[in-house]
């Protein structure tokens, strides 16, 4: 399993996490707003 911290749209230091299980990715962000980077990253994935 690989865990990556990625930008989350909330406060300046907010992050979300991508959990990668053999190519299956789950993004967990807690409290965030929709933003263009999230939309672009999710175009090929189910969010």
C-alpha positions in Angstrom: 0.0 0.0 0.0 1.2 3.5 -0.8 -0.1 6.6 1.0 0.4 10.1 -0.6 -0.5 13.5 0.9 -2.0 15.8 -1.7 -3.3 19.4 -1.6 -6.9 19.9 -0.3 -8.9 23.1 -0.9 -9.6 24.4 2.6 -7.0 26.2 4.6 -3.5 26.9 3.3 -2.0 23.9 5.1 -4.8 21.4 4.5 -4.1 18.0 2.9 -5.9 15.0 1.7 -4.6 11.5 1.4 -4.5 9.1 -1.5 -4.4 5.4 -0.5 -3.2 3.2 -3.4 -3.9 -0.6 -3.0 -2.5 -2.3 -6.1 -3.8 0.3 -8.5 -7.1 1.0 -6.7 -6.9 4.5 -5.4 -9.1 6.1 -2.6 -8.9 9.8 -1.9 -9.8 11.0 1.6 -9.9 14.7 2.2 -12.3 15.3 5.1 -13.6 18.9 4.9 -12.8 20.3 1.5 -14.3 22.3 -1.4 -14.4 21.2 -5.1 -11.6 22.7 -7.0 -10.1 22.3 -10.5 -7.1 20.1 -9.5 -9.4 17.7 -7.7 -11.6 17.5 -10.8 -8.6 16.9 -13.1 -7.2 14.2 -10.9 -10.6 12.5 -10.6 -11.5 12.5 -14.3 -10.2 8.9 -14.8 -11.3 7.7 -11.3 -14.6 7.3 -9.4 -14.6 9.7 -6.5 
